[in-house]
């Protein structure tokens, strides 16, 4: 092979190498451009889905944009020198809020808050507002379920939820009222346990409990005329600790043994026990004292739960719609309890 042929082959080889390298660069740039278009199109399409409240479609696209796109932040290069803010987490928070998934919304908004976004103006200006809305929803739900736990006597679960609500920082007054109600319920339970475990030692006199005659029949006692609301002096108990505006109980006239037991529990201030006893009963008297017990617990908790009050008022109205006359019971019920039940929603 002469020198000219050798040179031609070398030049041809170099040209082929250059073409291959150029092709690789073109392919890589095309793939990169395609990737940019994919995540950015997903992101912009998801924002359109949010405007029409297509939450599921928006969530799917945003998660894909996070997976395939660059790190989120205030200045992301898209193409042709175009720079845009990119925060799929912020829009995921809006999606979760729209779906009622407030806890997940808080987490998404918190992540977005760490991305150095401009929140004074522009599309992320409502970040703090939306997070506050999510916190309020979670807090209200925790308070509501904690109050239900107090009613059931599950004070450990109630306290855990109250502490979780306090950590969120929303509805501080409602949370503190709830904690006060839980503390009061715990104190009553501890007192009851202590009395059961320590009935007294020689030389000590146990504090007498308010007298309630266990033999009272469901009819008026001999020394009380029908239609009156007086109670013989020797049957008037003293104020009962832990009740709402403690009052003396009326003669116990339940139509069933469970009703009589529940009434004694109610007038001793143990509203939770009264609710448990009355749970399977739906007579007018049972409904009446269920309603009063729920209202008493609501007042003790310091933050009445709207759902619980709705149930209590329904029970109260159902009880009054029956044939049973409660005019002889009402003077012995706390006015605050009756006022809460009689308030229109």
VEXTI-455268 format. One record per atom (N, C-alpha, C): x, y negated, z; residue in one letter. Coordinates in steps of 0.001 Angstrom, whole numbers, padded with zeros to 6 digits, always signed. Example, Ala and Ser with C-alpha at 12.3 -4.5 7.8 and 13.67 -1.06 7.14 Angstrom:
VEXTI-455268
+013190+005690+007800A
+012300+004500+007800A
+013200+003300+007800A
+012850+002250+007080S
+013670+001060+007140S
+012900-000030+007870S
END
This chain:
VEXTI-455268
+000858+001186+000000X
+000000+000000+000000X
+000897-001240+000000X
+000609-002149-000995X
+001431-003351-001050X
+000976-004353-000010X
+001730-005421+000147X
+001481-006397+001203X
+000193-007164+000994X
-000199-007412-000279X
-001436-008153-000543X
-002660-007355-000120X
-002655-006070-000414X
-003802-005227-000032X
-003919-005149+001491X
-002774-005060+002134X
-002779-004967+003601X
-003367-006242+004220X
-002975-007378+003657X
-003492-008649+004177X
-005003-008748+003992X
-005470-008282+002793X
-006916-008340+002552X
-007677-007489+003565X
-007131-006323+003888X
-007800-005436+004858X
-007825-006075+006256X
-006742-006722+006612X
-006705-007384+007928X
-007730-008503+008014X
-007805-009298+006934X
-008778-010398+006917X
-010202-009861+006993X
-010451-008780+006230X
-011791-008184+006234X
-012150-007666+007627X
-011189-007038+008289X
-011443-006527+009647X
-011768-007640+010614X
-010998-008732+010511X
-011256-009854+011408X
-012635-010456+011169X
-013043-010492+009901X
-014373-011013+009580X
-015469-010138+010177X
-015256-008814+010100X
-016254-007895+010655X
-016368-008043+012174X
-015213-008198+012831X
-015226-008381+014297X
-015954-009666+014660X
-015684-010741+013899X
-016336-012028+014165X
-017837-011933+013974X
-018250-011246+012899X
-019693-011078+012656X
-020376-010301+013779X
-019693-009243+014248X
-020268-008423+015318X
-020418-009237+016601X
-019385-010031+016911X
-019440-010851+018127X
-020549-011891+018025X
-020659-012487+016827X
-021714-013483+016624X
-023091-012869+016779X
-023253-011675+016232X
-024550-010983+016329X
-024889-010681+017783X
-023882-010263+018539X
-024115-009960+019960X
-024567-011198+020717X
-023915-012328+020407X
-024283-013584+021071X
-025711-013975+020721X
-026057-013827+019450X
-027416-014174+019007X
-028450-013306+019709X
-028154-012003+019784X
-029088-011078+020456X
-029233-011436+021928X
-028102-011715+022594X
-028144-012049+024023X
-028943-013324+024254X
-028694-014335+023369X
-029439-015583+023518X
-030928-015364+023290X
-031249-014511+022323X
-032660-014229+022034X
-033324-013528+023203X
-032571-012559+023794X
-033124-011846+024943X
-033314-012783+026128X
-032325-013679+026337X
-032435-014631+027437X
-033611-015568+027215X
-033768-016027+025964X
-034877-016923+025650X
-036203-016213+025855X
-036250-014933+025464X
-037469-014147+025640X
-037794-013988+027110X
-036740-013745+027928X
-036944-013589+029363X
-037486-014872+029974X
-036894-016027+029535X
-037363-017318+030030X
-038819-017514+029657X
-039144-017222+028423X
-040517-017396+027967X
-041462-016476+028732X
-041014-015260+029046X
-041874-014301+029742X
-042244-014815+031129X
-041258-015138+031988X
-041590-015554+033355X
-042297-016894+033377X
-041892-017809+032471X
-042503-019135+032474X
-043946-019071+031970X
-044171-018222+030975X
-045539-018045+030485X
-046421-017407+031549X
-045857-016438+032267X
-046611-015819+033357X
-046968-016862+034420X
-046007-017702+034739X
-046185-018723+035781X
-047269-019725+035392X
-047174-020260+034181X
-048154-021255+033739X
-049533-020627+033551X
-049557-019390+033064X
-050839-018701+032894X
-051503-018439+034246X
-050697-018103+035251X
-051242-017855+036595X
-051874-019120+037159X
-051256-020267+036909X
-051836-021524+037406X
-053189-021796+036751X
-053316-021422+035481X
-054619-021555+034822X
-055645-020609+035448X
-055198-019405+035803X
-056096-018437+036447X
-056600-018969+037787X
-055722-019641+038509X
-056105-020186+039820X
-057193-021245+039656X
-057084-022057+038616X
-058085-023107+038401X
-059476-022517+038197X
-059532-021322+037595X
-060842-020686+037401X
-061106-019593+038440X
-060279-019592+039510X
-060447-018693+040656X
-060391-017211+040258X
-059579-016927+039257X
-059319-015533+038881X
-058139-015051+039722X
-058410-014799+040997X
-057346-014568+041976X
-056498-013340+041662X
-057129-012227+041316X
-056382-010980+041085X
-055410-011122+039920X
-055878-011728+038812X
-055008-011908+037645X
-053844-012840+037992X
-054146-013904+038712X
-053093-014859+039085X
-052053-014196+039983X
-052493-013411+040955X
-051548-012743+041861X
-050597-011825+041086X
-051157-011048+040178X
-050325-010120+039397X
-049266-010869+038587X
-049641-011952+037928X
-048703-012707+037091X
-047634-013405+037933X
-048035-013924+039075X
-047069-014617+039929X
-046033-013647+040484X
-046463-012479+040886X
-045507-011484+041387X
-044539-011057+040286X
-045032-010930+039050X
-044158-010586+037924X
-043187-011725+037624X
-043667-012970+037739X
-042791-014121+037493X
-041675-014181+038532X
-041996-013867+039777X
-040956-013846+040815X
-039933-012776+040514X
-040391-011622+040046X
-039489-010489+039785X
-038569-010759+038594X
-039100-011364+037542X
-038315-011525+036315X
-037692-012917+036170X
-038130-013876+036977X
-037646-015239+036813X
-036446-015555+037674X
-035964-016786+037599X
-034805-017232+038385X
-035210-017509+039835X
-034241-017864+040650X
-034539-018267+042026X
-035428-019505+041995X
-036415-019538+042861X
-037377-020630+042851X
-036763-021904+043452X
-037203-023036+042947X
-036663-024293+043421X
-037253-025477+042687X
-036786-026685+042988X
-037375-027894+042409X
-036937-028209+040978X
-035777-027649+040526X
-035261-027968+039195X
-034752-026698+038530X
-035592-026144+037655X
-035250-024908+036959X
-035247-025184+035456X
-034122-024838+034782X
-034007-025028+033332X
-034804-023949+032614X
-035684-024383+031741X
-036510-023425+030994X
-035942-023243+029594X
-036019-024236+028757X
-035466-024149+027402X
-035378-025553+026818X
-034474-025701+025884X
-034348-026981+025188X
-034140-028155+026122X
-033467-027893+027258X
-033224-028969+028202X
-034402-029276+029117X
-035513-028511+028998X
-036679-028743+029839X
-036412-028230+031254X
-036598-029091+032242X
-036390-028736+033648X
-037715-028888+034393X
-038108-027828+035098X
-039402-027841+035797X
-039221-027316+037220X
-040122-027704+038149X
-040128-027068+039470X
-040798-025687+039354X
-040290-024734+040103X
-040809-023365+040014X
-040999-022834+041433X
-042268-022632+041830X
-042562-022039+043136X
-043793-021150+043019X
-043561-019917+042627X
-044658-018957+042554X
-045201-018666+043951X
-044353-018797+044979X
-044812-018539+046348X
-045894-019533+046775X
-045749-020776+046387X
-046773-021776+046721X
-048114-021367+046133X
-048108-020968+044884X
-049363-020596+044238X
-049888-019252+044747X
-048991-018378+045180X
-049456-017153+045837X
-050211-017498+047122X
-049718-018525+047849X
-050424-018976+049040X
-051838-019428+048707X
-051997-020161+047601X
-053330-020595+047188X
-054204-019395+046837X
-053602-018409+046171X
-054343-017198+045811X
-054827-016477+047064X
-053924-016269+048020X
-054289-015549+049244X
-055348-016320+050033X
-055254-017643+050036X
-056248-018451+050730X
-057612-018283+050067X
-057601-018258+048739X
-058848-018068+048005X
-059462-016699+048215X
-058619-015708+048493X
-059096-014338+048706X
-059444-014050+050165X
-059241-015030+051043X
-059507-014794+052460X
-058395-014067+053174X
-057199-014041+052597X
-056038-013368+053203X
-055146-014440+053848X
-055681-015048+054919X
-055044-016237+055483X
-053662-015954+056057X
-053462-014801+056677X
-052144-014491+057240X
-051085-014428+056143X
-051411-013800+055013X
-050461-013722+053901X
-050241-015105+053295X
-051284-015926+053326X
-051139-017293+052803X
-050132-018079+053628X
-050192-017929+054947X
-049232-018637+055808X
-047812-018231+055453X
-047580-016920+055287X
-046234-016436+054954X
-045763-017003+053613X
-046655-017045+052622X
-046282-017564+051299X
-045972-019058+051377X
-046794-019817+052084X
-046545-021259+052223X
-045247-021524+052987X
-044955-020703+053975X
-043703-020869+054716X
-042496-020628+053807X
-042587-019614+052932X
-041498-019352+051987X
-041337-020526+051022X
-042457-021035+050521X
-042403-022180+049610X
-041799-023402+050301X
-042059-023539+051586X
-041540-024679+052329X
-040036-024688+052455X
-039387-023577+052177X
-037928-023481+052264X
-037249-023678+050900X
-038026-024053+049881X
-037482-024131+048520X
-037158-025563+048086X
-037069-026476+049034X
-036690-027876+048749X
-037596-028533+047715X
-038881-028202+047747X
-039830-028772+046803X
-040179-030196+047216X
-040573-030999+046262X
-041051-032342+046554X
-042514-032246+046953X
-042812-032595+048201X
-044180-032470+048701X
-044834-033827+048951X
-044156-034892+048616X
-044752-036221+048788X
-045791-036489+047714X
-045463-036120+046502X
-046388-036287+045376X
-046282-035045+044494X
-047134-034989+043481X
-047034-033902+042517X
-047809-032659+042934X
-047478-031564+042274X
-048295-030353+042428X
-048172-029684+043787X
-047118-029991+044557X
-046939-029339+045861X
-047274-030269+047033X
-047947-031388+046736X
-048226-032395+047766X
-049159-031852+048849X
-049931-030813+048559X
-050901-030292+049538X
-050383-029046+050259X
-049097-028823+050202X
-048526-027632+050850X
-048859-027602+052343X
-048578-028698+053058X
-048835-028735+054501X
-050323-028600+054803X
-051155-029252+053991X
-052610-029188+054198X
-053134-027769+054029X
-052670-027093+052987X
-053133-025729+052737X
-052644-024773+053827X
-051420-024997+054304X
-050926-024146+055395X
-051763-024360+056657X
-052111-025609+056943X
-052940-025903+058113X
-054298-025218+058014X
-054865-025212+056824X
-056146-024525+056621X
-056013-023036+056910X
-054931-022430+056418X
-054711-021004+056651X
-054525-020712+058142X
-053757-021563+058815X
-053540-021382+060261X
-054863-021481+061020X
-055706-022440+060649X
-056998-022613+061328X
-057868-021373+061165X
-057853-020798+059969X
-058683-019600+059739X
-058190-018419+060559X
-056880-018221+060591X
-056330-017109+061374X
-056591-017323+062856X
-056391-018560+063322X
-056598-018864+064736X
-058044-018630+065145X
-058987-019118+064349X
-060411-018924+064662X
-060773-017442+064697X
-060207-016676+063775X
-060486-015235+063756X
-059915-014553+064998X
-058709-014952+065403X
-058101-014376+066606X
-058908-014730+067852X
-059360-015982+067948X
-060168-016385+069099X
-061474-015596+069132X
-062115-015463+067987X
-063396-014744+067927X
-063238-013279+068336X
-062235-012610+067814X
-062054-011195+068151X
-061557-011023+069582X
-060775-011980+070078X
-060322-011910+071469X
-061496-012060+072426X
-062434-012962+072106X
-063619-013117+072942X
-064455-011839+072950X
-064517-011173+071792X
-065233-009895+071748X
-064520-008860+072621X
-063187-008889+072640X
-062423-007970+073496X
-062701-008240+074974X
-062818-009532+075332X
-063131-009872+076727X
-064499-009306+077099X
-065453-009440+076196X
-066792-008907+076442X
-066752-007397+076656X
-065898-006720+075893X
-065777-005258+076028X
-064906-004855+077205X
-064208-005817+077805X
-063318-005503+078920X
-061911-005143+078502X
-061579-005300+077210X
-060230-004992+076724X
-059374-006244+076852X
-058956-006554+078083X
-058276-007818+078349X
-056855-007841+077798X
-056202-006680+077726X
-054851-006618+077165X
-054841-007032+075709X
-055781-006476+074935X
-055886-006843+073526X
-056256-008314+073378X
-057157-008793+074224X
-057567-010197+074163X
-056382-011126+074410X
-055553-010813+075402X
-054402-011661+075715X
-053384-011645+074576X
-053144-010482+073975X
-052204-010398+072851X
-052654-011293+071705X
-053946-011260+071392X
-054474-012094+070309X
-054405-013573+070666X
-054674-013891+071933X
-054602-015288+072356X
-053180-015824+072244X
-052204-015009+072616X
-050808-015443+072518X
-050383-015596+071062X
-050880-014717+070199X
-050589-014847+068768X
-051184-016141+068219X
-052403-016450+068652X
-053054-017689+068214X
-052291-018902+068723X
-051819-018853+069966X
-051049-019975+070516X
-049772-020195+069716X
-049097-019108+069311X
-047849-019225+068558X
-048061-019896+067206X
-049256-019746+066628X
-049534-020373+065340X
-049664-021889+065463X
-050069-022366+066639X
-050151-023801+066860X
-051435-024458+066400X
-052458-023680+066066X
-053735-024260+065650X
-054777-024190+066761X
-055725-025139+066771X
-056832-025180+067731X
-056319-024962+069153X
-055425-025821+069593X
-054787-025656+070901X
-055807-025629+072031X
-056832-026496+071957X
-057831-026549+073029X
-058605-025243+073111X
-059010-024711+071946X
-059744-023447+071936X
-058915-022297+072471X
-057629-022285+072132X
-056744-021206+072594X
-056554-021288+074104X
-056345-022498+074622X
-056146-022640+076067X
-057418-022291+076840X
-058575-022642+076304X
-059831-022247+076936X
-059982-020734+076946X
-059595-020112+075836X
-059650-018652+075765X
-058733-018022+076803X
-057502-018524+076912X
-056563-017974+077892X
-057079-018154+079318X
-057728-019295+079587X
-058301-019512+080917X
-059407-018507+081197X
-060236-018229+080179X
-061292-017241+080349X
-060742-015845+080582X
-059666-015498+079865X
-059036-014194+080051X
-058448-014084+081452X
-057800-015173+081905X
-057219-015165+083256X
-058312-014974+084312X
-059445-015651+084126X
-060547-015503+085082X
-061071-014068+085092X
-061185-013471+083902X
-061653-012081+083819X
-060645-011129+084454X
-059343-011388+084241X
-058307-010555+084867X
-058349-010666+086384X
-058559-011891+086886X
-058636-012079+088337X
-059821-011327+088921X
-060959-011374+088220X
-062125-010642+088718X
-061867-009140+088729X
-061224-008651+087658X
-060928-007218+087587X
-059940-006817+088679X
-058921-007647+088925X
-057938-007331+089968X
-058588-007335+091348X
-059478-008300+091578X
-060173-008357+092867X
-061028-007116+093077X
-061729-006717+092018X
-062577-005532+092109X
-061741-004277+092366X
-060600-004171+091680X
-059723-003005+091881X
-059144-002989+093288X
-058758-004181+093781X
-058183-004254+095128X
-059206-003863+096180X
-060444-004283+096009X
-061484-003933+096960X
-061757-002442+096959X
-061694-001833+095760X
-061917-000390+095687X
-060770+000404+096268X
-059525-000100+096105X
-058353+000635+096583X
-058099+000409+098070X
-058559-000706+098618X
-058302-001037+100013X
-059613-001386+100712X
-060377-000372+101125X
-061690-000636+101728X
-061605-001297+103088X
-060397-001415+103650X
-060271-002064+104958X
-059448-001222+105905X
-058818-001862+106860X
-058008-001147+107843X
-058566-001416+109227X
-058258-000523+110194X
-058773-000732+111547X
-058407-002119+112057X
-059372-002745+112678X
-059128-004076+113235X
-059414-005193+112265X
-059709-004837+110984X
-060010-005849+109984X
-061471-005741+109587X
-062051-006861+109302X
-063438-006882+108855X
-063448-007210+107369X
-063993-006312+106574X
-064050-006541+105131X
-065064-007631+104816X
-064724-008497+103899X
-065620-009579+103512X
-066933-008991+103006X
-068059-009381+103588X
-069324-008779+103164X
-069673-009180+101744X
-070282-008270+101022X
-070737-008556+099664X
-072152-009100+099729X
-072548-009896+098758X
-073890-010452+098761X
-074929-009345+098819X
-075871-009406+099754X
-076826-008313+099900X
-077812-008255+098756X
-077921-007108+098148X
-078955-006832+097166X
-079567-005510+097563X
-080807-005504+097941X
-081460-004311+098462X
-081582-003260+097373X
-080890-002113+097484X
-080962-001093+096434X
-082302-000406+096358X
-083138-000602+097378X
-084430+000069+097382X
-085557-000792+096823X
-085248-002001+096370X
-086295-002854+095825X
-086988-002160+094655X
-088262-002198+094642X
-089046-001577+093592X
-089325-002597+092489X
-089754-002142+091312X
-090040-003087+090224X
-091352-003825+090409X
-091887-003854+091609X
-093082-004648+091891X
-092713-005673+092952X
-093577-006672+093147X
-093268-007719+094106X
-093205-007137+095507X
-092229-007528+096326X
-092152-007043+097698X
-093338-007555+098504X
-093643-006916+099648X
-094832-007283+100412X
-094867-008741+100819X
-093718-009334+101132X
-093729-010700+101629X
-093601-011735+100522X
-093819-011310+099284X
-093788-012260+098165X
-095066-012130+097372X
-095791-013213+097232X
-097039-013177+096505X
-096769-013246+095013X
-097561-012482+094229X
-097397-012564+092774X
-097553-014004+092285X
-096682-014362+091363X
-096744-015703+090793X
-095844-016691+091478X
-095227-016323+092602X
-094297-017221+093272X
-092884-016866+092885X
-091948-017737+093236X
-090541-017491+092889X
-089673-017536+094123X
-090295-017357+095315X
-089505-017416+096539X
-088954-016059+096880X
-087840-016048+097609X
-087216-014817+098055X
-087053-014903+099564X
-087406-013850+100326X
-087266-013886+101775X
-085859-014279+102178X
-085740-015030+103302X
-084453-015537+103727X
-083432-014444+103945X
-083865-013290+104460X
-082895-012241+104740X
-082434-011525+103492X
-083003-011895+102325X
-082575-011262+101074X
-081885-012252+100147X
-081538-013430+100658X
-080845-014417+099824X
-079344-014220+099943X
-078658-013750+098860X
-077210-013605+098940X
-076525-014945+098825X
-075288-015015+099286X
-074514-016233+099138X
-074015-016359+097720X
-073322-017476+097406X
-072774-017658+096056X
-071845-016516+095676X
-071913-016096+094447X
-071105-014982+093960X
-069935-015525+093167X
-068711-015196+093549X
-067521-015709+092864X
-067495-015238+091433X
-067141-016133+090534X
-066960-015755+089132X
-068194-015915+088290X
-069349-016259+088880X
-070540-016443+088067X
-070615-017868+087578X
-071506-018106+086645X
-071726-019454+086126X
-072816-020094+086965X
-072493-021186+087659X
-073452-021832+088549X
-074159-020804+089413X
-073441-020128+090340X
-074008-019012+091094X
-075358-019360+091719X
-076289-018453+091590X
-077624-018622+092150X
-078046-017323+092793X
-079062-017380+093656X
-079559-016173+094297X
-080392-015375+093306X
-080326-014045+093332X
-081072-013240+092370X
-082540-013122+092726X
-083401-012933+091727X
-084805-012689+091995X
-085012-011239+092401X
-086186-010879+092890X
-086473-009462+093122X
-086260-008678+091833X
-085644-007507+091927X
-085295-006730+090739X
-086507-005930+090298X
-087014-006254+089101X
-088241-005626+088638X
-088062-004925+087301X
-086929-004417+086962X
-086732-003764+085685X
-087691-002603+085502X
-088082-002364+084267X
-089010-001279+083979X
-088321+000073+083885X
-087000+000107+083936X
-086250+001355+083861X
-085072+001255+084822X
-084568+002405+085327X
-083427+002346+086253X
-082248+001568+085691X
-081961+001735+084390X
-080823+001029+083796X
-081035-000474+083832X
-082272-000927+083621X
-082537-002361+083678X
-082285-002896+085082X
-082706-002165+086102X
-082513-002623+087471X
-081029-002678+087817X
-080280-001679+087364X
-078829-001675+087597X
-078185-002873+086911X
-078580-003106+085650X
-077987-004205+084884X
-078305-005555+085509X
-079521-005714+086041X
-079870-006983+086675X
-079018-007223+087917X
-078779-006175+088691X
-077908-006335+089856X
-076489-006716+089419X
-076025-006084+088337X
-074695-006427+087822X
-074658-007877+087353X
-075711-008297+086660X
-075756-009668+086157X
-075712-010666+087301X
-076530-010458+088334X
-076594-011428+089418X
-075411-011329+090377X
-074573-010302+090195X
-073322-010258+090954X
-072177-010896+090164X
-072491-011348+088950X
-071490-012023+088130X
-070733-011113+087189X
-071072-009820+087139X
-070356-008887+086261X
-071118-008768+084940X
-070980-009797+084092X
-071737-009853+082851X
-071321-008754+081870X
-070044-008409+081862X
-069573-007351+080960X
-070214-006021+081320X
-070266-005697+082613X
-070888-004446+083043X
-072376-004445+082711X
-073034-005596+082863X
-074457-005677+082541X
-074691-005398+081058X
-073830-005953+080202X
-073960-005696+078759X
-073756-004221+078439X
-072767-003595+079085X
-072520-002174+078844X
-073728-001333+079254X
-074325-001666+080398X
-075477-000905+080888X
-076679-001078+079963X
-076858-002280+079452X
-078028-002571+078614X
-077833-002200+077150X
-076628-001823+076766X
-076320-001603+075340X
-077332-000707+074622X
-077760+000438+075198X
-078691+001309+074453X
-080150+000877+074541X
-080461-000179+075304X
-081850-000570+075544X
-082240-001757+074680X
-083499-001784+074269X
-083995-002879+073445X
-085363-003377+073912X
-085678-003164+075171X
-086917-003693+075717X
-086789-005208+075852X
-087915-005932+075976X
-087819-007391+076140X
-086930-007798+077311X
-087042-007100+078460X
-086219-007466+079610X
-084747-007177+079354X
-084453-006059+078676X
-083063-005740+078343X
-082481-006799+077409X
-083273-007198+076396X
-082799-008228+075466X
-082577-009552+076192X
-083451-009880+077128X
-083339-011132+077880X
-082026-011181+078661X
-081712-010099+079363X
-080501-010118+080180X
-079233-009850+079354X
-079389-009211+078193X
-078254-009156+077269X
-077880-010573+076836X
-078901-011342+076434X
-078664-012713+075963X
-078034-013559+077064X
-078568-013447+078281X
-078023-014241+079387X
-076590-013825+079721X
-076290-012540+079624X
-074935-012062+079912X
-073945-012579+078880X
-074335-012545+077612X
-073443-013055+076556X
-073203-014555+076749X
-074252-015282+077076X
-074103-016721+077287X
-073204-017001+078494X
-073350-016208+079558X
-072488-016382+080725X
-071032-016158+080401X
-070745-015104+079623X
-069359-014832+079222X
-068822-015954+078338X
-069675-016475+077464X
-069240-017559+076578X
-068857-018796+077390X
-069647-019102+078404X
-069341-020270+079231X
-068080-020058+080052X
-067873-018842+080537X
-066675-018561+081326X
-065412-018630+080475X
-065528-018236+079202X
-064352-018238+078323X
-063931-019651+077956X
-064844-020617+078081X
-064517-022001+077779X
-064613-022351+076312X
-064717-021364+075441X
-064835-021632+074009X
-065842-020713+073377X
-067152-021022+073485X
-068189-020134+072976X
-067951-019737+071532X
-068062-018447+071268X
-067871-017923+069924X
-069186-018055+069164X
-069206-018742+068012X
-070456-018937+067266X
-071169-017630+066938X
-070408-016597+066556X
-071039-015317+066205X
-071716-014693+067425X
-071038-014745+068575X
-071624-014195+069798X
-072867-014970+070207X
-072816-016305+070105X
-073976-017115+070470X
-075158-016847+069539X
-074867-016607+068276X
-075949-016287+067331X
-076670-015020+067768X
-075907-013990+068126X
-076505-012736+068593X
-077303-012972+069875X
-076719-013738+070821X
-077393-013997+072095X
-078714-014731+071875X
-078717-015725+071011X
-079947-016486+070774X
-081002-015645+070069X
-080566-014743+069191X
-081517-013830+068551X
-082150-012914+069581X
-081326-012390+070498X
-081853-011531+071555X
-082808-012309+072457X
-082460-013538+072760X
-083294-014364+073639X
-084654-014620+072999X
-084653-014988+071717X
-085917-015244+071033X
-086744-013970+070920X
-086084-012836+070650X
-086800-011568+070552X
-087430-011196+071894X
-086707-011464+072992X
-087245-011159+074319X
-088479-012004+074609X
-088430-013292+074282X
-089553-014185+074558X
-090760-013901+073677X
-090515-013305+072513X
-091630-013003+071609X
-092439-011799+072079X
-091935-011044+073031X
-092665-009892+073558X
-093700-010325+074587X
-094302-009347+075214X
-095381-009630+076168X
-094863-009890+077577X
-093571-009629+077818X
-093024-009793+079162X
-092910-011272+079520X
-093309-011615+080736X
-093246-012996+081215X
-091989-013166+082073X
-091123-014100+081674X
-089861-014307+082386X
-089891-015573+083248X
-091083-016127+083481X
-091164-017368+084251X
-090662-017173+085682X
-090734-015941+086205X
-090275-015696+087565X
-088778-015402+087605X
-088161-015178+086436X
-086714-014952+086378X
-085950-016258+086172X
-086539-017161+085373X
-085811-018350+084935X
-085274-019217+086074X
-086013-019378+087190X
-085463-020222+088254X
-084151-019699+088838X
-083852-018421+088601X
-082650-017823+089166X
-081511-017741+088159X
-081772-018141+086901X
-080748-018134+085853X
-080086-019505+085823X
-078774-019531+085641X
-078052-020796+085561X
-078654-021688+084470X
-078947-022954+084769X
-079460-023872+083740X
-078522-023982+082545X
-077224-023859+082784X
-076265-023934+081664X
-076433-022762+080722X
-076723-021582+081275X
-076959-020399+080442X
-078209-020596+079600X
-079297-021027+080238X
-080543-021223+079507X
-080411-022316+078461X
-079706-023379+078796X
-079514-024467+077827X
-078749-023971+076609X
-077742-023151+076831X
-076958-022623+075712X
-077811-021737+074825X
-078696-020954+075418X
-079549-020048+074659X
-080660-020797+073931X
-081126-021881+074509X
-082249-022614+073929X
-081828-023643+072903X
-080512-023917+072787X
-080014-024878+071798X
-080205-024329+070398X
-080752-025138+069529X
-080966-024714+068148X
-079651-024681+067401X
-079466-023662+066557X
-078228-023556+065780X
-078275-024524+064614X
END
